Amino acid sequence: MIEPLEMLDMIRSSIKNHSRKGEEKSPFLSSSLVLIKDLEKLSHDNNLSGYTNEKLVSLRWHVNVIFGDEDGNGHSKSEHVSWAYGELNSLDSEQCFGGLSAIKE
């Protein structure tokens, strides 16, 4: 199984590569959504905080705006890119998936 921090890095990389290259969106959307779903399951299985779940819901929305056709609620895709990076940084923290190693030890 891929470690959660690796999954977050994969989503981060997809956003970075897509933003830079302007490539076809659908592969980035589907792979990112699968990773987010796996992270949600991992969060549930490890009884992580509601904060973690809130960040995952927000990340999913930003990913749908960046790669999909979802309305950005009046905000640009570049704003959603910035916000997605913020959510990813939060999810890397000890409060979220960064703290999983302490649970396993």
Secondary structure, 3 states (H helix, E strand, C coil): CCCHHHHHHHHHHHHHHHHHHCCCCHHHHHHHHHHHHHHHHHHHHCCCCHHHHHHHHHHHHHHHHHHCCCCCCCCCHHHHHHHHHHHHHHHHCCCCHHHHHHHHC
